[in-house]
């Protein structure tokens, strides 16, 4: 899928400064001299082509009373897909990816408490049979703004 300059401009706009409006696509359309329907059509195409993974808000967990952690699991190669599916069932999981390491599945987890995360990790372990999951809670966050200028 080839993106044109308008697609790239829309992606640049929505990455870090999504309009807070009852009609955000209309706001973007006005900025770029497009129709609201054209912007919606383009965003849907970018999503269906896999360019856009999701559109949603990000929040700072600690400011809302939540905790976050990075987890690493040692998963047999033939069970990676099933393990990832089990992990992804939890709404607090924000990322889940494979690494070339003994601990080959890494995922981030956000929840109201560490007790909730620990209970969920125990449930994941019981459901999948994967017993080696390391829980690496965040102690200090060094957040950078991830904006990919297209």
QUINORPE-V689361 format. One record per residue. PHI is phi in radians with two decimals (999 if undefined). Layout:
phi=PHI
phi=PHI
This chain:
phi=999
phi=-1.76
phi=-1.71
phi=-1.65
phi=-1.08
phi=-1.20
phi=-0.99
phi=-1.12
phi=-1.14
phi=-1.11
phi=-1.09
phi=-1.05
phi=-1.19
phi=-1.52
phi=-1.05
phi=-2.20
phi=-2.51
phi=-1.17
phi=-1.11
phi=-1.59
phi=-2.78
phi=-1.20
phi=-2.38
phi=-1.08
phi=-1.19
phi=-1.19
phi=-1.05
phi=-1.13
phi=-1.02
phi=-1.06
phi=-1.13
phi=-1.88
phi=1.18
phi=-2.02
phi=-1.59
phi=-1.00
phi=-1.08
phi=-1.14
phi=-1.10
phi=-1.07
phi=-1.07
phi=-1.12
phi=-1.13
phi=-1.06
phi=-1.13
phi=-1.10
phi=-1.22
phi=-1.17
phi=-1.45
phi=1.45
phi=-1.27
phi=-1.71
phi=-1.49
phi=-2.79
phi=-2.14
phi=-3.03
phi=-1.41
phi=-1.99
phi=-2.33
phi=-1.54
phi=-0.91
phi=-1.06
phi=-1.24
phi=-1.84
phi=1.43
phi=-1.75
phi=-2.12
phi=-2.33
phi=-2.61
phi=-1.90
phi=-2.09
phi=-2.25
phi=-2.22
phi=-1.70
phi=-2.08
phi=-1.00
phi=-0.93
phi=-1.38
phi=-2.10
phi=-1.02
phi=-1.10
phi=-1.13
phi=-1.12
phi=-1.05
phi=-1.06
phi=-1.13
phi=-1.11
phi=-1.20
phi=-1.23
phi=-1.59
phi=-1.12
phi=-1.42
phi=-1.45
phi=-1.80
phi=-2.49
phi=-2.69
phi=-2.60
phi=-1.63
phi=-2.24
phi=-1.51
phi=-2.93
phi=-1.04
phi=-1.57
phi=-1.75
phi=-2.10
phi=-2.12
phi=-2.62
phi=-1.79
phi=-2.38
phi=-2.14
phi=-2.71
phi=-1.12
phi=-2.71
phi=-1.19
phi=-1.06
phi=-1.13
phi=-1.07
phi=-1.06
phi=-1.12
phi=-1.17
phi=-1.13
phi=-1.10
phi=-1.12
phi=-1.07
phi=-1.07
phi=-1.14
phi=-1.22
phi=-1.77
phi=1.41
phi=-1.47
phi=-1.78
phi=-1.72
phi=-2.19
phi=-1.62
phi=-1.88
phi=-2.04
phi=-1.07
phi=-1.20
phi=-1.90
phi=-2.66
phi=-1.76
phi=-1.97
phi=-1.59
phi=-1.97
phi=-1.45
phi=-1.62
phi=-2.26
phi=-1.76
phi=-1.26
phi=-1.64
